[in-house]
Amino acid sequence: MKIRNNVALKNYNTFGIAAKARFFCEITTVKELEQALRLKEYQKKVILGGGSNMLIVKNIEALVIHIGLKGIHMVEENDEVAIIKAMAGENWHNLVLWTLEQGYGGLENLSLIPGNTGTAPIQNIGAYGVELKDVFVSCEAMNTETLAIRTFSKEECRFGYRDSFFKKEGKGKYIVISVTLKLTKKNHKLQTSYGAIEVELKNNGINNPTIKDISDAVISIRRSKLPDPKVLGNSGSFFKNPILDKKEFDIFTNRHPEAPYYKITENEFKIPAGWLIEQCGFKGKRFEDAGVHKNQALVLVNYGNATGAEIMDLAVSIQENVFKRFKINISPEVNIIN
């Protein structure tokens, strides 16, 4: 393990922000992670995974520890299910493709989500009617103070909408090092209820989809809506979809009966943040090199040389405009690194 100074992070974050890390190290084993965390001379440490769900606002005056733990292992299997363990540094989409190659179902709706596997339980990643918690068994995480490794069950992770224990009480206290998932080998529970998937399958003449068909449909949909970070810097959906209780929802729909929504429970309703942002006129708008994507208002983009601060200023402006018009607070889905 080597400590480097003043390392450019542009290639380590999908926004393509040209910030620098004062100190930087790459870890490829759990032992190296222990060694990095033991370094007393670096009081502040920042953990970096795939760099896909973050906005670096300025240079990081700390030791940035890049998690490069690799490996996919079979834990247990029978005729019905396969339980696999994937290390935190594995690219998420590559993991999904690997499971499909094995014929394992459960992750197909989560295809093409950027980032690494270690971030998945922190965010409880989700798309097209499926969330990580639906296939999650447990994860291993290292305590940043004691360096002890603890196994967290699904219940202990306290998953919510793009939320978990690791974003609340456990924030900054644990580093996820592996994730264990339970996948189906047959009798797959296909989730095609999202209209976009149904339309894509129908357009392709598919009436009895396989898990691969669903994955292909999701990939096609995502590519049509979301820019490739390698071409146009972005971090996917920048904001969470706000969830209103019944009272808030009734007030909102009385004022805006045309608004789309998704009913979650009898007392919870999800409003598409992209629709709110679009109604405020931000879709496709560009402010020098910071902007809002032309096809998806949820996605903030870097046209080349935007700073993290400029992207953040745009995000705050969007939040203020949405609240002014709809009296709804929208909060970032991405992690803001100040």
N, C-alpha and C positions, 0 to 999 in steps of 0.2 A: 504493500500500500504506500503510495507516494502522495505527498501533499504538494500541490502546485499553487502558485500565486497569480492573482489577477487573471483568472480564467474567463474568457468570453462565454456567455451562456446562450448566445443566439441559437445555437444548434441543439440546445438542451431544453428549449421550451417551444411549444407549437405556435405560440403567438409570434415567435421570431423577434422578441425584444432583445436589443443589443446591450443588455446589462452585463455587469461583470461580478464574479465572486472573488472576494478578497483572498479566500483560501478555498481549495477544492480537492476532493479525493474521490476515487472510484473504488467501491467495495464489491467484491465478487464472492465472498464467503461470510458466513455468520461470524467467524472469528475476527475477520477484518472489521466487521461492523462493531464488535466489542472494542477492538483496539482504537477505532476512530472515536467512539464515545468516551473512552477513557482519557483522551487527550485533554489535560487540564489547561494547557496554554491557550486553547480556543474556547472561551467561555460561552460564546453563542454558536449554536450549530443549527443548520437548516437541512432538512431531508428533502432530496429531490428524486422523484421516480421518473415517469415518462415525460413529465413536463407538460402534460396535455390539459390539466385542469387547474391552471394557475395563471396569475398575471403578476409579473415581476415589475413593481412600480419604480424601483430604483436599484442602484448597485447594492449587492448584498455584502455588508461588512460582517462576515461570519465565515465559519467553515461550512461549505456546502458538501454534504455527503450524498453522492449519487449511488442509488441502490441498483446494483447489477447482478443480483442473485438469480441464477438460472436453473431450470430443471422442471420436468413434469414427471410425476411418479404415480403408479397405480398403488392405491392403499388397500383396496378390497373390491372384489367383484363377484357377482353370481349371474345367473341367467337373465335377471331382470335389470340390475343396476350396476354401475361402475362408480366407485368412489375414488377420485383422483386428487392429488395434491400438486399445486403449481407454485413455484417460487415467485416472490414479489417482483423480480426484474423481468419476468416473461411478458412480452408484448401481448396485450389482451386479445386483439383480433387474431394474432397468430395462434393463441391458445384455442379460441373458438374454432378456427379452421382445423386445428389438430383434432379436436373432439369430433368434428363432423367426419373427418377422415376415418376415425375409429367407429363411426356409426352411433356415437353417443348423442342423445338429445337433451335439450334443456337450455343451451346457450345460443341457439340459432337466432332468436330475436335480438340478441345483444351483439350481433355482428357489426364490425367496422366502428365500434366505439373506440376512440383513440385512448392511448395511455397504456400503463402497465398494470399487471394483475394486483400488485400491492395496493393500488388506489381503489380497487373495486369495492372492498368492504367499507372503506372510509366514506365513500360517496353513496354506497348502496346503489351502484349504477343501475340504470333501467332504460328500457326503450320498448315501444310497441307492445305494451301490456305485460311485460316481464321485468322483474327486478332480480338483482343478484340473490336476495334473500330467499327466492323461490327454490334455488338449488344449493344454497349455502349450508354447509355442515359446521365448519369451524375455521378459525384462522389462528396462526401463531404470531405473536407479537413480542418484541423485546422492550422491556421497561428501560427508558432512557437514563434513569438514575441508578437502579440496582443492576441492570443488564440481565436480569432474570427473564427467561422466556416463558410466557403464559399462553395457554390455549384458551381462546374465547369461543364459547358456544354461540349459536344463533341468538339465543335469548340474551346472553350477556352483551352482544353487540348492539342491542336495542335499536334495530333498524327502523328508520322512518323514511319519508320521501326525501331522497338525496341526502340522507342524514344517518348518523350512527353515534355510538358511544365515542368513537374516535374523533368526532367533530365537536363534541361537547366536553364532558368531564375528562375524557382521555386525550384531549387535544394536546399535542406536544409531549405527551407522557409515554407513548408507545410507538414503535415502528413495526409495521406489519412485515413479516418475513416470508410467510407462505399462506395459501388459501386452499381449503379442502372443500370439494364440491361433490354432490351426489347427482349423477346423470343417468338417464334411462338408456337401456340397450334395446328395448322393444316397447311396444305400446306407448309410444311417445305422446305426451300431452301437448298437442299442437295449439299454439295461440295465434289465431288469424283474425281475431275480432276487430283489430284496428282496420278501419276502412281502406287506408292506403295499401295495406298488405293484400286485402281481398281484391282490390282493383288491379294491383300489379300481377297477381296470380291469374286473374281472369284475362288480362291482356296477353298473358303468355299461354293461354289455353290450358291452364293447370287446374283440374277439378279435385284431384286427390294428392295434395302436396306432400312431399317428403320434408324432412328437416333441412336438407340441402336446398330444396326449392324455396323454403321460407327464408333461409339465410340469403340466398341470391336475391330474393325480392327486397329484403331489408337493405342489402348493400346497394341495390339499384336506386331505391328510394332515397337513401342517405346521400348518395353521390349526386342525385338530381337536386337536392335541397341544400346540401352543406358543402362549402368549399374545401378542397384538399389543402391541409396546412402546409404541405410542401410547396404549394403554388401561391397560396394567399394565407398569411399568418392568422390563426384564430385558435380558439379554445373550445370550439363547439358551442353549445348553448351557454350563454354567459349568465343568464338569469334563471331562477327557479320559476315554475308556474305557481302563482299564489293560490292558496287554498282558503276558501271563505267558509265560515259556519253559516247555518241556515238563515240567521238574522241578517248577516252581512250580505249574503247571496240575494235575499229577497230585495233588499234596498238597492243593490247593484242592478239586478235584472229589471226592476221597476224603472230605473233611470236609463238602462241600456238593454232593452228587450232583444236587440239584434245580436247581442254578444254570444259567442259559442262558449260551451262549458262541458265539463265531464262530471257526472255525479259519482262520488267515491263511496259515500255512505249516506244515510238519511240526514246527516247533519254536516256533511263536508262536500264542497263543490270546488273543483279545480278550474281556474280560468286560464286560458292560454296567454302567457306573458307576451308571446310574439304578436298576438292580435292587439293587445293593449299598446304595445310599442308602435305597431304599424298605424294604429288610429291616431297616434300623436305625431305622425309624419316623419318618423326616423328611418323607415325602411329604405335602403338604397342610398341614404345620405352619406356624404363624405366630408370630413372636416380635416383638411390637409391629408395626412396619411392614416388617420384614424377614421373608421367608418362603420356603418351597419350594412350587412350583406344584402344584396338586391333580392335574393330569393328567400331569405329567412331572417326576419327582424330580431330573432333571439341571438343571432350570431354577430358579435363585434369582430372587426377585422383590422389587420395591420397591412396597409397597402405597400409597405416597404420599410419606412424609416420612422414609424410612430414610436414614441417612447411609452413606457408603461404608464407614466403620469398622464399622458394625453389620452390613452385608452380609458384610464380611470376617470378622467374629467368627463369624457363622453358618457360613461356609464352613470355617473352621478347626475348628469343633465337629463338622461333618460328617466332615471328614477324620479327626479323632481317633477318632470312633465307628466309622467303617468299618475303620480299622486295628485297633482293639481287637477287633472281632468277626471280621474276615476275614484279618487280617495282610496287607492289601493297601493300598499307598499310592495314593491318587488325587490327581492334580495339576490345578490350574486350567487350563482351555483359554483363558480370558480373560487379558488383560494387566492386571496390577495396577499402577496408577499411584499411587505413594506421594508 
